[in-house]
Amino acid sequence: MLIPVEPLQDLVKETFIAAGCRPGEGRRIAKYLMRANLAGHDSHGVIRVPRYLAWKEQGMVVANQKLAIVNESDSFAVLDGRHGFGQSIGPQAVDLGIAKAKKAKVAIIALRHSGHLGRIGEWSERAAAAGLVSIHFVNVAGSQLVAPFGGVDRRLSTAPFSVGVPLAGRAPVILDFATSVVAEGKVLVAAFGGKPLPERSLIEPNGSMSQNPLTLYGDHRPFDPRKGPGAIRAMGEHKGSGLALMCELLGGALTGSGCAGPGARRIANGMLSIYMEPEAFAADGAFAAEVKSYIDFFVSSRPASPNGEVLLPGDPERRNKEQRLKEGVPLSDDALRAILDAARGVGVAAAVIAAVPAPAV
Ligand code: NAD
């Protein structure tokens, strides 16, 4: 069913405030989760509410944290997110990177021990809005979900990668994806009866391909990706698997956050971000002019199918946002029920819950 944005965002905000987040943090968590839904990435949207609350309960993520500066110069910083919510730590880290790059022309920010940073394109968009090019290598310490090319055993996290390029006079180009065939959240959406997974996105322990979410979750409830027998496959065969490895090495090892394994580790995002002021590289608008001319050339490629079109990375998310702001965000009954149960569990007021359409019984 389609759920209107405002009451659902309000419900999520009140849920986190009732669970012990300060109002500003509750607002941020709700805002960024909803923005992921609006972008079309339901895997990183409000469906995460029960899991975020469970993480908070278990002490995996901590409410109301400010990041700590471990080491810094004019153009670099190592930051510790202290396992705070990524929706609070992410903007603090990105804003520091933007401020340093505005002064020094480039900045490299290594963020360790952040709570889930959600949709990484959010952070590329934030930098692009400030006129900066940015590149983000991200991993998830302690999260073994993905089999490397040629293997069946889980060795990698879904290790996302994102690049943002601001464009004069139009929306930025935002490339943002998990380096696995699908993000884990997309397996979760499919497990809740949402969009089915692509064929060959998962792999069974015997090496056979699967699109059944239970390959990842097994028969346990609530869905826990650590419990299933199989793995998600790395995207793009050997090349995607190699990029995922680099996300582990840069986002995990270089930041000091830790890689996906071996062994059990506290789940946390590490993010190595590079911020660049384009004018420092190609002055007098040369970069903007070349990018505009090239982008026009790129999208002018003849469509491969009669009703097809060539899009820029970031275009699908913008289109989704326009549509969903008008129509609401899709949620399966099961996913909505889990969010409402979570809200009731922390004592959210009945009126806030009643403002959200009820799932089918
Ligand atoms: P995806 O497979 O939907 O790919 C998204 C990218 O492809 C976007 O840049 C999009 O603009 C582009 N794209 C999509 N269709 C296109 C088309 N027709 N033409 C041109 N470009 C197109 O994304 P995903 O791998 O499922 O990742 C989903 C989200 O999960 C991302 O936002 C990612 O950051 C997030 N994620 C986060 C974590 C974390 O630990 N925080 C881990 C994994 C994934």
Residues whose N, C-alpha, C, O or C-beta is under 5 A from the ligand:
A	BS01	NAD	H41 H44 H116 L117 G118 R119 I120 G121 V140 T158 A159 P160 I174 L175 D176 F177 A178 S180 V182 A183 L311 L312 P313 G314 D315 P316
